[in-house]
């Protein structure tokens, strides 16, 4: 009897979790606002991407598929 109760309770919990509106699934793609051409954000991004390239090269070597995956994953290309 305890086993059946546990099974029913687990099934109800899974049903409630699946029907819950507060889930970790994103609704749609996140929008990225483009930076202006003369924005200081691009200057900071350049320094960041330069550091990312060196870090990815130290880890994976220059110009191989893992290097490009590492750089792309951090938002630089």
C-alpha positions as CSV (number, residue, x, y, z in Angstrom):
1,X,0.0,0.0,0.0
2,X,2.8,2.4,0.8
3,X,4.4,1.7,-2.6
4,X,1.2,2.6,-4.4
5,X,0.8,5.8,-2.4
6,X,4.4,6.8,-3.2
7,X,3.9,6.1,-6.8
8,X,0.7,8.2,-7.0
9,X,2.3,11.0,-5.0
10,X,5.2,11.0,-7.4
11,X,3.0,11.0,-10.4
12,X,1.0,14.0,-9.1
13,X,4.2,15.9,-8.3
14,X,5.5,15.3,-11.8
15,X,2.1,16.4,-13.3
16,X,2.1,19.6,-11.1
17,X,5.7,20.4,-12.1
18,X,5.0,19.9,-15.8
19,X,1.9,22.2,-15.6
20,X,3.6,24.9,-13.5
21,X,3.9,28.3,-15.3
22,X,7.1,29.0,-13.4
23,X,9.5,26.8,-15.3
24,X,13.1,27.3,-16.3
25,X,12.3,27.1,-20.0
26,X,12.8,30.4,-21.9
27,X,9.9,31.7,-23.9
28,X,11.7,33.0,-26.9
29,X,15.1,34.2,-28.1
30,X,16.7,37.0,-26.1
31,X,17.1,40.2,-28.0
32,X,20.5,41.8,-28.2
33,X,20.6,45.5,-28.7
34,X,23.1,46.6,-31.3
35,X,25.7,49.1,-30.0
36,X,26.3,52.4,-31.8
37,X,29.3,52.8,-34.0
38,X,30.9,55.4,-31.6
39,X,29.9,53.7,-28.4
40,X,32.5,53.1,-25.6
41,X,30.9,49.6,-25.3
42,X,32.7,48.5,-28.4
43,X,36.1,49.6,-27.0
44,X,35.5,47.5,-23.9
45,X,34.3,44.6,-26.0
46,X,37.5,44.7,-28.1
47,X,39.7,44.4,-25.0
48,X,37.4,41.6,-23.7
49,X,37.5,39.7,-27.0
50,X,41.2,40.1,-27.2
51,X,41.6,38.5,-23.8
52,X,39.1,35.8,-24.7
53,X,41.0,34.9,-27.9
54,X,44.3,34.6,-25.9
55,X,42.6,32.5,-23.2
56,X,41.0,30.2,-25.8
57,X,44.3,29.9,-27.7
58,X,46.1,29.0,-24.5
59,X,43.6,26.3,-23.8
60,X,42.9,24.9,-27.3
61,X,45.6,26.3,-29.6
62,X,45.1,28.8,-32.4
63,X,42.7,28.4,-35.3
64,X,41.2,25.0,-34.7
65,X,37.5,24.1,-34.3
66,X,37.6,24.0,-30.5
67,X,39.3,27.5,-30.5
68,X,36.5,29.0,-32.6
69,X,33.8,27.2,-30.5
70,X,35.4,28.7,-27.3
71,X,35.5,32.2,-28.8
72,X,32.0,32.0,-30.2
73,X,30.6,30.7,-26.9
74,X,31.9,33.8,-25.1
75,X,30.2,36.2,-27.6
76,X,33.3,37.1,-29.7
77,X,34.0,36.4,-33.3
